[in-house]
Amino acid sequence: MSRNPGLRAIRFTLLLALFLARPLAAADAPAASFDLADYQQRVAGVLDVRAKAYRFAQDNGILNNDMPKLTREQSNKLRDLAKQYLQARSVLLPEAERVSGLFHNGVEVVLTSSFKTGTRVPQAPVGMSEDIRPPQRWLNPLDEAGKRQMLDIQRGLAAAMVLMDSFRIAVEPYEKNASVRFALSYDVNSQISLRNLSSNYHSLDLRTRLYSATRFVDDYMAWRRTEQLPTSAEEEYLYALTQSTLWYADLRESGGGSLSDTLGNLNADLKMQRQYIQNVLSYGLSMGFGNIVGLVQTRRGKLARMPEADMNKLASELKPLDILLEKTPFRLTDKMIPGHYGHVAVWLGSEEELQAIGVWNQISPVYQQQIRKGGRIVEALRGGVTISTLQHFLNIDDLLVLRDQRPVDEIYRRAAVLTALDQVGKEYDFNFDVYSHKRIVCSELAYVVFPDVQWPLARTLGRYTISPDNVAQMAVNAKPVFDPAIIYRDGKRVDTGLRDTLAKLIGSPPQQMASNATVGR
């Protein structure tokens, strides 16, 4: 999508009819106001009950058991969980339903930045009757009507994906058990039975249309990143929530068309299926709550009040490829990240510094323009990898600057700068998998930019991850690769004993990290 009318518009057709219980207003009707806090609360309700349901199945022998023996107490608990699930589902379902107000009756949706938002009937091709021309819905995210409808699409898609994930986690383990399935289908006082939910979940048509929807939103968000347009807090949350679902990962991996085969293979491999669910409960669930509270900030960071002269002095001390780590204890997400530091970024440097190492002319003109405007930092945020200014970054309390102390040559430094810039525009990796190249998490930037360093990776739930404190450890082990060049603690600069200070902050005395100190060149 581009402001240039000669470029291709993005088109797709979406129908979530299988989620629907009643007709919605016409597409031209004003979008309802969006209460983000209320939406987050409804999502949290679904995430909570689905985790309870899966763990109940796991703890009570229902998984992989055709005839589990349940006590009356257990069966009562099971029915209570089913009611909780249906209640939580019914509260979130209207969000998924709202998408059908725009995508219905085969209307084609065209994402454009060249025309106003509205419904159009295109000119009929030669030989086609004027009466059967399919209508098109043109959506321009730069005008007010388009912004409202784009937000509707995103909130509807995120809700639909959460609900699909929730069926897999909360219901599917019970669906495979004949006796439990019968009890839940006929003993629970609800108009929607397990059979109805299963029909919706296994609909190939629905899967195909959800794939189209994810592609549509992905293209839209990629366009915003390319055009350097700011993303609202609501859009950032909704997109992060969509990406953190299992269904999003499945759809992207399968391309939509072979999703049923993907699911079939997962079901056939019980070990893989269990691992898959555990990843969701440990990563997807926590990240879901992380996204919910990610926008909660109790105050501004202490370094955000840094005088301009001091900020300029700090910038002058930084060098290309410095690694920046920060702590924001005033954000709830910071409390969910293990260790002291919660975020990692890479300092690019100024135009003059990049020219000095011979890499400036290899940088894209788009990025050159951002650097000239003060963009100095590459960082992976929930909305994707971007180039930020130091002023934007300093809404923090603690800052750690790590500097490579090895005698690397200019070829190495140029490659590292270009690698950092190659990450810009990538999506955030909510699975925290360092072996995934398509998406990236913040601390993975150090792992990617310095590929020859043997970082202290952690293996968790079948995948390797790297935390911000893992990055910091490489400056306090027995053979440190990086030096702690600058430290701010609780808004104040630390001038002496930087390595000892860092070791105390991350709880890793040098001798404890000797086993992870090797470096390969």
PyMOL commands that set and color helices and strands:
alter all, ss='L'
color gray80, all
select helices_A, chain A and resi 17-19+36-59+72-101+130-132+144-175+178-186+194-201+204-226+233-243+246-254+259-268+270-293+302-305+308-317+332-336+351-356+360-362+365-372+390-393+410-422+444-449+468-473+498-506+510-516
alter helices_A, ss='H'
color red, helices_A
select strands_A, chain A and resi 10-12+108-111+118-120+136-139+323-327+343-347+375-381+384-389+398-404+427-428+439-440+458-460+463-465+482-489+492-494
alter strands_A, ss='S'
color yellow, strands_A
deselect
rebuild
show_as cartoon
